[in-house]
Amino acid sequence: DFAGYGYANGVPMGGDLSKAPKGKAPSLVIRALRDPNGANLDRVQVIKGWIENGEAKEKVYDVALSDDREVGKNGKVPAVGNTVDLNGPSFTNTIGDALMFAHWKDPDFDPSQPAFYYVRVIEIPTPTWAAYDAAFFKVKMPEEVPMIHQERAYTSPIWYTPGG
């Protein structure tokens, strides 16, 4: 019972890490499942935000990648690929993963720094509605109109307040 265990022993989305062990980095257990009628998943990311010297800061951590890909030494993620056929338009779920798990611990944690964390899940490339409209109405879209995109889903943040 993944969700039951999480609610009983952790902090759910939208919660505050007020009961976090003092001075220990937050650790997130993440599970993402694709929509049954949607596209497979490309990757899972954790976004951390904080204020430093009065300026908002943000860092993106790639924590799970589909298709056995790994983050490169340059910090870049290799592309998942693209199965989009704009003639249909259509795509196939022959790349990406239907289910992704991750366990992530903040490697840059400062126990004196308030912060927030949220998870972003990115799907494999799919046609945009403009691509479907272009095919249906048999029109050519202007070049600046995107025909392929990657949908994203976001969680509510989890907050960390020192001494919370």
C-alpha positions as CSV (number, residue, x, y, z in Angstrom):
1,D,0.0,0.0,0.0
2,F,2.3,2.7,-1.3
3,A,0.0,5.6,-0.7
4,G,-1.1,4.4,2.8
5,Y,2.5,3.9,3.9
6,G,3.4,7.4,2.6
7,Y,0.5,9.1,4.4
8,A,1.2,7.3,7.6
9,N,5.0,7.8,7.6
10,G,5.7,10.8,5.4
11,V,4.5,14.1,4.2
12,P,1.9,14.2,1.4
13,M,1.9,16.8,-1.5
14,G,1.0,20.2,-0.1
15,G,2.4,19.3,3.3
16,D,5.2,20.7,5.5
17,L,8.2,18.8,6.6
18,S,7.7,20.1,10.1
19,K,8.4,16.6,11.6
20,A,11.5,16.1,9.5
21,P,14.5,14.7,11.5
22,K,16.6,17.7,12.6
23,G,19.4,18.5,10.2
24,K,18.7,15.6,7.8
25,A,18.1,16.1,4.1
26,P,14.6,15.5,2.9
27,S,14.1,12.2,1.0
28,L,11.3,11.8,-1.5
29,V,9.8,8.5,-2.6
30,I,8.1,9.1,-6.0
31,R,5.8,6.9,-8.1
32,A,4.4,8.1,-11.4
33,L,2.0,6.2,-13.6
34,R,0.9,7.3,-17.1
35,D,-2.7,8.0,-18.0
36,P,-4.3,4.8,-19.3
37,N,-5.3,6.6,-22.5
38,G,-2.2,8.8,-22.7
39,A,1.5,8.7,-23.6
40,N,4.2,6.9,-21.8
41,L,6.5,8.8,-19.4
42,D,9.9,10.3,-20.5
43,R,11.3,11.3,-17.1
44,V,10.6,12.4,-13.5
45,Q,12.1,15.5,-12.1
46,V,12.3,17.1,-8.6
47,I,12.2,20.9,-8.6
48,K,13.6,22.6,-5.5
49,G,13.0,26.3,-4.8
50,W,14.4,28.6,-2.2
51,I,15.3,32.3,-1.5
52,E,18.9,33.3,-1.4
53,N,20.0,36.8,-0.7
54,G,16.5,38.0,-1.4
55,E,16.5,36.3,-4.9
56,A,14.3,33.4,-5.8
57,K,16.3,30.3,-6.9
58,E,15.3,27.0,-8.5
59,K,17.1,23.8,-9.4
60,V,15.8,20.9,-11.4
61,Y,17.0,17.4,-10.6
62,D,16.4,14.6,-13.1
63,V,15.6,11.6,-10.8
64,A,14.2,9.0,-13.1
65,L,14.6,8.5,-16.9
66,S,12.8,6.0,-19.1
67,D,14.4,3.4,-21.4
68,D,17.5,2.9,-19.2
69,R,18.9,6.3,-20.1
70,E,21.3,8.1,-17.8
71,V,22.1,11.7,-17.2
72,G,25.3,12.5,-19.1
73,K,28.5,13.8,-17.5
74,N,27.6,17.2,-18.9
75,G,24.3,17.1,-16.8
76,K,22.2,16.8,-20.0
77,V,19.5,14.1,-20.5
78,P,19.6,12.2,-23.8
79,A,16.4,12.6,-25.8
80,V,13.8,9.9,-25.3
81,G,13.1,9.7,-29.0
82,N,10.0,10.6,-31.0
83,T,7.4,8.3,-32.4
84,V,5.1,11.1,-33.7
85,D,3.7,10.7,-37.2
86,L,2.3,14.0,-38.3
87,N,0.5,12.4,-41.2
88,G,-2.1,10.9,-38.9
89,P,-1.3,12.5,-36.6
90,S,-0.4,9.7,-34.2
91,F,2.2,8.4,-31.8
92,T,3.1,5.1,-30.3
93,N,4.0,4.1,-26.8
94,T,7.0,2.0,-28.0
95,I,9.3,4.4,-26.1
96,G,9.2,5.7,-22.5
97,D,7.8,3.8,-19.5
98,A,4.3,3.4,-18.3
99,L,5.4,3.4,-14.6
100,M,8.4,5.1,-13.0
101,F,9.7,5.0,-9.4
102,A,12.4,7.1,-7.8
103,H,13.9,7.7,-4.4
104,W,15.6,11.0,-4.1
105,K,17.5,12.7,-1.3
106,D,18.3,16.4,-1.6
107,P,22.1,16.5,-2.2
108,D,22.3,20.3,-1.6
109,F,20.3,20.4,1.6
110,D,20.9,23.3,4.0
111,P,18.9,22.8,7.2
112,S,18.8,26.5,7.9
113,Q,17.3,27.3,4.5
114,P,13.5,27.3,3.9
115,A,12.7,25.5,0.7
116,F,10.0,23.8,-1.3
117,Y,10.0,20.7,-3.5
118,Y,7.6,19.5,-6.2
119,V,7.7,16.8,-8.7
120,R,7.3,17.2,-12.5
121,V,6.6,14.3,-14.8
122,I,7.2,14.6,-18.5
123,E,5.6,12.5,-21.2
124,I,7.1,11.3,-24.4
125,P,6.5,13.5,-27.5
126,T,3.0,13.6,-28.8
127,P,1.2,15.7,-31.5
128,T,-0.3,19.0,-30.4
129,W,-4.0,19.9,-30.9
130,A,-2.8,22.1,-33.8
131,A,-1.4,19.0,-35.5
132,Y,-4.8,17.2,-35.1
133,D,-6.6,20.3,-36.4
134,A,-4.2,20.7,-39.4
135,A,-4.9,17.1,-40.4
136,F,-8.7,17.3,-39.8
137,F,-9.1,20.6,-41.7
138,K,-6.4,19.7,-44.3
139,V,-4.5,23.0,-43.7
140,K,-0.8,23.8,-43.4
141,M,0.1,25.5,-40.1
142,P,2.6,28.3,-40.0
143,E,6.1,27.2,-39.1
144,E,6.0,28.9,-35.7
145,V,3.0,26.8,-34.6
146,P,4.4,23.8,-32.6
147,M,3.1,20.4,-34.0
148,I,4.8,18.2,-31.4
149,H,5.2,18.7,-27.6
150,Q,5.7,16.9,-24.4
151,E,2.9,17.2,-21.8
152,R,3.8,17.7,-18.2
153,A,2.2,17.0,-14.9
154,Y,3.1,18.8,-11.6
155,T,2.5,17.9,-8.0
156,S,1.7,20.3,-5.2
157,P,4.8,21.4,-3.3
158,I,6.1,20.0,-0.1
159,W,7.5,22.8,2.1
160,Y,10.5,22.7,4.4
161,T,10.7,25.3,7.2
162,P,13.7,25.2,9.5
163,G,12.7,24.5,13.0
164,G,9.2,23.9,11.7
